[in-house]
Amino acid sequence: MKFSIQDGSPLEGVLAYDESEYGFSFSAQSGESLSERLGSEGVASVLIGTLQLEVDIESREVLFAWGYFPNVRGVVAELTAPQFNPGRVFISSDHSFEPGVSFEVPGGRWRVSYDPSSGWVAIRLNDTSGAKFAQIASGTLLGFVNGDLISVWLKPIFAE
C-alpha cells in the first residue's frame, strides 16, 4: 500500500475527540463538500490500531480520521506540529476495497503522544525524519516517507 499527495484543498470541518466515548469523529463543514469527494462505490477504512482513515473506494482518496481510540492523552510530550501543505492523499494498492471493510496500514509499532499545551495528538512510527506532511482535513495531517504512511497528527476539539 502506497500513498501519494496531490495538490488540493483539505476537507473543511470539525475533528472532535469525545472523552466519554473514547473516540474521534469528523463532521464535514458541509454535506456538499463531502459529497463532492465521494464516488458511487461507498467507503472503506484503513486502520492504525482502532483509528480509522476513511477512504473513498472509487477515487481511493483518504478523507478524514475517526474511530475508537482510548488513552489518547496517555503519553504526554511536547509536540511541535510539522510543516505541512494542504493536499489530497490517495492510496495505490493491489488490495481490493469493499464498502464498510477495513484493513491495517502496514507498519511497525505506532507510538501515541499528546501535548496538552498545543492540543496535538501524534500517532507515529519511530522514525519520522524526512517526512512530507499533508493536511487532508481540518485538524488532520498525514506524514509520508517514500509513499509510506509514517505518522498521523490530529488536533481535535476535546469534548468531555
The 8 nearest C-alpha neighbors of each residue, nearest first, counted from 0:
[[1, 92, 91, 90, 2, 93, 105, 147],
 [2, 0, 146, 91, 147, 90, 92, 3],
 [1, 3, 90, 146, 89, 147, 91, 88],
 [2, 4, 89, 88, 146, 90, 5, 1],
 [5, 3, 88, 87, 86, 89, 6, 2],
 [6, 4, 87, 86, 88, 7, 3, 89],
 [7, 5, 86, 87, 4, 85, 8, 84],
 [8, 6, 86, 87, 5, 85, 9, 135],
 [7, 9, 86, 85, 10, 87, 6, 135],
 [10, 8, 135, 136, 85, 86, 134, 11],
 [9, 11, 136, 135, 137, 8, 12, 27],
 [12, 10, 137, 28, 136, 27, 9, 13],
 [11, 13, 27, 28, 26, 137, 10, 14],
 [14, 12, 26, 25, 137, 15, 27, 28],
 [13, 15, 25, 155, 24, 138, 156, 137],
 [16, 14, 156, 155, 24, 23, 157, 13],
 [15, 17, 23, 157, 22, 155, 158, 156],
 [16, 18, 158, 20, 22, 19, 21, 159],
 [19, 17, 21, 159, 20, 158, 16, 22],
 [18, 20, 17, 21, 159, 158, 22, 16],
 [21, 19, 17, 22, 18, 67, 16, 69],
 [22, 20, 69, 18, 19, 68, 17, 67],
 [21, 23, 67, 68, 66, 20, 16, 17],
 [22, 24, 16, 65, 66, 15, 67, 17],
 [25, 23, 65, 15, 14, 16, 66, 22],
 [24, 26, 14, 13, 65, 15, 27, 64],
 [27, 25, 13, 12, 28, 14, 24, 15],
 [28, 26, 12, 29, 11, 33, 25, 30],
 [27, 29, 12, 11, 26, 30, 13, 32],
 [30, 28, 31, 27, 32, 33, 12, 11],
 [29, 31, 33, 32, 34, 27, 28, 35],
 [30, 32, 34, 29, 33, 35, 28, 27],
 [33, 31, 35, 29, 30, 34, 36, 10],
 [32, 34, 30, 35, 31, 36, 27, 37],
 [33, 35, 37, 31, 36, 32, 30, 38],
 [34, 36, 32, 33, 37, 31, 38, 30],
 [37, 35, 34, 33, 38, 32, 55, 60],
 [38, 36, 34, 35, 55, 33, 39, 41],
 [37, 39, 57, 40, 36, 41, 55, 58],
 [38, 40, 41, 37, 57, 56, 55, 42],
 [39, 41, 38, 57, 56, 42, 98, 55],
 [42, 40, 98, 39, 56, 55, 38, 43],
 [41, 43, 55, 98, 56, 54, 99, 53],
 [42, 44, 99, 98, 54, 100, 101, 53],
 [45, 43, 101, 53, 52, 54, 51, 46],
 [44, 46, 102, 52, 101, 103, 51, 104],
 [47, 45, 103, 51, 104, 50, 48, 102],
 [46, 48, 50, 49, 104, 103, 51, 45],
 [47, 49, 50, 46, 103, 51, 68, 109],
 [48, 50, 67, 47, 68, 46, 51, 66],
 [51, 49, 66, 47, 46, 48, 68, 65],
 [50, 52, 46, 65, 66, 64, 44, 45],
 [51, 53, 64, 45, 44, 63, 46, 54],
 [52, 54, 44, 62, 63, 61, 43, 51],
 [55, 53, 61, 43, 44, 60, 42, 59],
 [54, 56, 42, 59, 60, 57, 37, 58],
 [57, 55, 59, 42, 58, 40, 41, 54],
 [56, 58, 38, 55, 59, 40, 39, 41],
 [57, 59, 60, 56, 55, 38, 89, 37],
 [60, 58, 56, 55, 89, 90, 57, 54],
 [59, 61, 89, 58, 55, 54, 88, 62],
 [60, 62, 54, 88, 53, 89, 63, 52],
 [61, 63, 53, 54, 60, 135, 136, 52],
 [64, 62, 53, 52, 136, 61, 65, 135],
 [65, 63, 52, 51, 53, 25, 50, 139],
 [66, 64, 23, 24, 51, 50, 25, 52],
 [67, 65, 50, 23, 22, 51, 68, 49],
 [66, 68, 22, 21, 49, 50, 69, 23],
 [67, 69, 22, 21, 49, 50, 66, 71],
 [70, 68, 21, 71, 67, 22, 72, 20],
 [69, 71, 73, 72, 68, 21, 74, 111],
 [72, 70, 69, 73, 68, 113, 111, 120],
 [71, 73, 113, 70, 74, 75, 112, 120],
 [74, 72, 70, 71, 75, 112, 113, 111],
 [75, 73, 112, 72, 113, 76, 111, 71],
 [74, 76, 113, 114, 112, 73, 72, 77],
 [77, 75, 114, 113, 112, 78, 74, 115],
 [76, 78, 114, 79, 75, 113, 116, 115],
 [79, 77, 114, 76, 80, 119, 113, 117],
 [78, 80, 81, 77, 117, 119, 114, 82],
 [79, 81, 78, 82, 119, 152, 83, 117],
 [82, 80, 83, 79, 132, 152, 140, 131],
 [83, 81, 80, 132, 84, 131, 133, 79],
 [84, 82, 132, 133, 81, 134, 85, 131],
 [83, 85, 133, 134, 86, 132, 82, 131],
 [86, 84, 134, 133, 8, 9, 7, 135],
 [87, 85, 7, 6, 133, 8, 135, 5],
 [86, 88, 5, 7, 135, 4, 6, 9],
 [87, 89, 4, 3, 61, 60, 5, 2],
 [88, 90, 60, 3, 59, 2, 61, 4],
 [91, 89, 2, 59, 1, 92, 60, 3],
 [92, 90, 1, 0, 2, 89, 93, 59],
 [91, 93, 0, 94, 90, 1, 95, 2],
 [92, 94, 95, 91, 0, 96, 1, 90],
 [93, 95, 92, 96, 0, 91, 102, 97],
 [96, 94, 93, 97, 92, 56, 100, 43],
 [95, 97, 56, 94, 43, 98, 100, 42],
 [98, 96, 100, 43, 99, 95, 56, 42],
 [99, 97, 42, 43, 41, 100, 96, 40],
 [98, 100, 43, 42, 97, 101, 44, 41],
 [101, 99, 43, 97, 98, 44, 102, 96],
 [102, 100, 44, 45, 43, 46, 99, 103],
 [101, 103, 45, 46, 44, 104, 100, 43],
 [102, 104, 46, 45, 47, 105, 101, 48],
 [103, 105, 46, 47, 45, 106, 102, 0],
 [106, 104, 103, 107, 0, 148, 147, 47],
 [107, 105, 104, 108, 124, 109, 149, 148],
 [106, 108, 109, 124, 105, 125, 104, 149],
 [107, 109, 124, 110, 106, 125, 123, 48],
 [108, 110, 124, 123, 122, 107, 111, 125],
 [111, 109, 123, 122, 124, 108, 112, 125],
 [110, 112, 122, 121, 123, 74, 109, 113],
 [113, 111, 74, 121, 120, 75, 76, 122],
 [112, 114, 120, 75, 72, 76, 119, 74],
 [113, 115, 77, 76, 118, 116, 119, 117],
 [116, 114, 118, 117, 113, 75, 119, 72],
 [117, 115, 114, 118, 77, 119, 78, 113],
 [116, 118, 119, 114, 115, 78, 79, 154],
 [119, 117, 115, 114, 154, 116, 120, 113],
 [120, 118, 154, 114, 117, 153, 113, 121],
 [119, 121, 113, 153, 112, 152, 154, 114],
 [122, 120, 152, 112, 111, 151, 123, 119],
 [123, 121, 111, 151, 110, 150, 109, 152],
 [124, 122, 150, 109, 110, 149, 121, 151],
 [123, 125, 109, 149, 126, 110, 108, 150],
 [124, 126, 127, 123, 110, 109, 108, 149],
 [127, 125, 124, 128, 149, 123, 129, 130],
 [126, 128, 130, 149, 125, 129, 124, 150],
 [129, 127, 130, 126, 144, 131, 125, 149],
 [130, 128, 127, 144, 131, 143, 126, 145],
 [129, 131, 144, 143, 128, 142, 127, 132],
 [130, 132, 143, 142, 144, 129, 133, 83],
 [133, 131, 142, 83, 141, 140, 130, 143],
 [132, 134, 84, 83, 86, 85, 141, 140],
 [133, 135, 140, 85, 139, 136, 86, 9],
 [136, 134, 9, 87, 86, 133, 139, 140],
 [137, 135, 10, 9, 139, 134, 11, 63],
 [136, 138, 11, 139, 12, 13, 10, 14],
 [137, 139, 154, 153, 14, 155, 136, 140],
 [140, 138, 153, 136, 137, 134, 152, 135],
 [141, 139, 134, 152, 133, 151, 135, 132],
 [140, 142, 151, 133, 132, 150, 152, 134],
 [143, 141, 132, 150, 131, 149, 130, 148],
 [144, 142, 148, 130, 147, 131, 149, 146],
 [143, 145, 130, 147, 146, 131, 129, 149],
 [146, 144, 147, 143, 130, 1, 2, 148],
 [145, 147, 2, 1, 144, 143, 3, 148],
 [148, 146, 143, 144, 145, 1, 149, 2],
 [147, 149, 143, 142, 150, 146, 144, 2],
 [148, 150, 143, 124, 142, 123, 147, 127],
 [151, 149, 123, 142, 122, 141, 148, 124],
 [150, 152, 141, 122, 140, 121, 142, 123],
 [153, 151, 121, 140, 120, 139, 122, 141],
 [154, 152, 139, 120, 138, 119, 155, 121],
 [153, 155, 119, 138, 118, 120, 139, 152],
 [156, 154, 15, 14, 16, 157, 138, 153],
 [155, 157, 15, 16, 14, 158, 154, 13],
 [158, 156, 16, 15, 155, 17, 159, 18],
 [159, 157, 17, 16, 18, 156, 15, 19],
 [158, 18, 17, 19, 157, 16, 20, 21]]
